Amino acid sequence: MFSVIENKFKKKLLAGEKQIGAWNAVCNGSVSELLGYAGFDWVVIDTEHAPSDPITALGQLQALEATASSAIVRPAINDSVLIKRFLDIGFQTLIIPFIQDGSEAKQAVASTRYPPEGIRGVAGTSRATRYGSISDYANEAYKEICLILQLETIEALENLDDIANTKGVDGLFIGPGDLAASLGYLGKPNHPEVKKVIKDAILKIKALGKPVGIFSLDPEYAEACFDDGVDFVAVAMDTNLLMKQSKQIISRFKK
């Protein structure tokens, strides 16, 4: 028989180890595998703004498992059925988007826990249990599940204490794009006022004792966030890398 698989991302997060990650928006296992072999600490398989779903994400997860990178999934919404499906196929770390208050945080936690602590449905021969080969999965799984909640609005920041203090929440993740829009700076995540709000949020989250992550394709800003105490940063995105490099090559030959 097998034991519940250790969550490397969660272990490093709790140990205070800084981690860099990549966003996987191209719904293809080979791209996921490539990002893993590139050496990122973690890779987010996005199913919110990318046309992936649990079936497609399974192939992406299987590809990443052959690498040293930790696989993370972002469901499309804070939905108990979606979360259950992602957990059952073997994901252990989830970033749940658009969490607004403590009640939504509690709902997300409940979706990752079996009764009586939560509402996750029991499936004895799922891929997560190695098809029934992990005998005590139901009682041990929660220890290796890592739940990250995404803060994307003014309302979320106003309810930060309630969200962060919800039992079962392992970390918080700031989404600069949506937060900028919520602050009235649509398309301007680098606006000084947005950055000020983000920095204040980072400091408050750390003061509350929670790990915090953020998305930034600007290396200098990513480094500044690490200096401010951020624990994990998404510093690359597959679609952005492909488009950026393609344009550079094209511009060289088509002057």
N, C-alpha and C positions, 0 to 999 in steps of 0.2 A: 504493500500500500504506500501511497504518497502522502506528503504533508502539504499544507497550503504554501504556495509559492511566495517567497519573500519579495516584498515590494521595495526594490532598490531605490526608487525615487523617494518614497516616503522615508526610508531609513536615512538617506542623505539630507532630506529636508529637516527632519527632527534633530540631526546632528549639526545643523547649521552650515552645511557645505553648500557653497555657491554653485549653481547649475545653469548652464545655457541650453536653450532648446530651439527647435525649429517647428514651424507651422506647416503641416502637410495638408494642402488644399487640393492637390491633384489626386483624384481617387483611384490610385493604382498601386498595387503592392510593390512593384519594382521601384517606384519613386520613394515609397516609405522605406524600403530596404536600403536604397541609396543614401537617404538622409541618416539612417542608422549607422551604416558603414562609414559615413563621413566623420562620425565621432561626436555628434551632439549627445549631451547627457540625456535628453528626453525629446520626444517628438509627439506633437499633438495631431491626432487624426481628427480633422474638423468635419462635423456633420451638420453644423449650423449654417455657415455661409459657403459650404462646399456641398456638391450633390452626392454626398456619401450617405449610406444608411447602415444598419447593423450587418446586413449581408456583405456589402462591399467592405465595411470596416473590418470584418473578420479576416479577409484576405490581407488587408494592410497590417493588422495585428500579427498574423502568422509570419509575415515577412519581417517585421521588426523584431520578433522574438529570436530570430537567428543572429541578431546583432547585440551589441552591448548597450544600446540605447533603451531607455524606459519608454513604454508606450502609454500615451494618455489619450483619452477620447473626450471631445466636447459634444454632448448631445445637442439636438436642435433646440430643446426647451427643457425646463425643469418638470419633467413628466415621469411619473413612477413606472409606467410601462416601458418607456424607452430606456430608462436607467436600468431596470431589471434585465432587459435584453442585452445591454452592453456588459453588465456584470456576468450574466450567464455565459457569454461567449469568451469570457476570460479577462476583460479589462479590470484593473484594480485601482487605477487613478482616473478620476473624472473631473473636468472643469465644467461646472454648471453655469450657463450664461444668465444674465439679466436677473440677478437676485436683488430684490428691492427692500426686504425687511426680514425681521426675525421669524415670522411665520413661514415665509418661503424657504428660509434657511432650514427650519425644522422639517419642512416637507421633504427637502432634498436629503437630509440625514435619514429620515424614516424610510426613504426609498432604497437606501443602501443597507438597511438592517432587517433581519428576520424578526417576526413577532416573538415575544411581546414588545420588544424595543422599537420595532418598525413595521413596515408593511410589505417588505420584499417577499414575493412569492417563492415557494420552495420547489426546486427542481433537482432531484437527486442524481440524475445522470447527464447534467449539462457539461459543456466543455470546461467550465470553471472548476468543476469537481474532478476533472480528468475522467469524465464519463463514469463517475461513481467510484473512482479509485482513491479519492481522498475521503476516508471514512468519517472524519469529524469536521468536514468543511463547514457545515451549518453553524457550528459553535465557534469556529476559529477564523472564518473569513473576514470578519469585521476588523480584525487586528491588522490586516494587510491592505485594507481598502483605504484609499486616500481621497478625501473629498475636498475639492477646491471650489470656492464660490466666486463668481465673477461680479465685480462692482462696475457698473457702467453708467450710472445716473446720479444726479444730485440727491434724489430720494435715497438711494443706496448709501451714500456717504452720510446723510442725515441719520440713517438708522444703523450706522456702522457698529456701534457698541452691541446692539442686539444681535446683529449678524455674527460678529466675531466671537461673541460669548456663547453662541449656541453649541451645546455639547455635541461632539461628533464632527465639527468643522475643523479640518486640518490646516487650511490656509485660505488666503484670499488672493484674487487676481484682478488687477486693474486693467480695464479696457480703455485706452486713451481715445480711440476714435469715437465711440459712442458717448463717452464722458464729455468730450469736447462739444459734441452736438447738444448734449443736455445742458451744457453751460452757455450755449448760444454761440459757439464757435465751430459750426459745422464745417468739416474738412480742414480744420486748423488745430490738430492735436499738439502742434509745437508752439502754440500761442503762449506767451509768458504767463498769462492768467491761468491757463489750463495746467501748465507745468507747476505753478504754485499750488494749485488745489491738489494735484497729484502728490507733490512732495509732502504737503500737510497730512494727506491721507496715509502715506507710507509711514511717516513718523508716528501717527496715531495707532496704526495697525501694529507696529512693532512695540509700542508702549502697552498695547493690550496683550502682548505675548504671542501673536500669531505670525507665522511665516507669510510673506507677501511676494507676489510675482507681478510681472508686467510685460507688455508686448512693445518692442521698439526695434525698428530696423536701422536706427541711427546708432552706430557703435559708440560714439562719444556720449550720447544720452544714456545708453545702456550702462556704460561704465559709471556714469554719474549716479544712476539709480542704484547700482551695486554699492557705491560709496555711501548712499543714503540709508542703506540697510536692506535693500531688496535681496531676496534669497534666490529667486529664479527668474530669468528673463528669456523671452523668445526673441532671438536676435536675427532670425532668418525665416524666410517663407519661400517655398518652392516656386510658386508662380512668379513672385517678385524676382527671384534669382534668375529664372529662365528668361523673363522679359528683359531685365536689365542687361544681362550678358548678350542676349540676342541683338539688342539695339546698339550696344557698343561695337559688336562685330560688323553689323550692317553699316553703321556710320563710317567705319574705317574703309570699307570698299565702295560705298556710295556717298562720296563727299559732294 
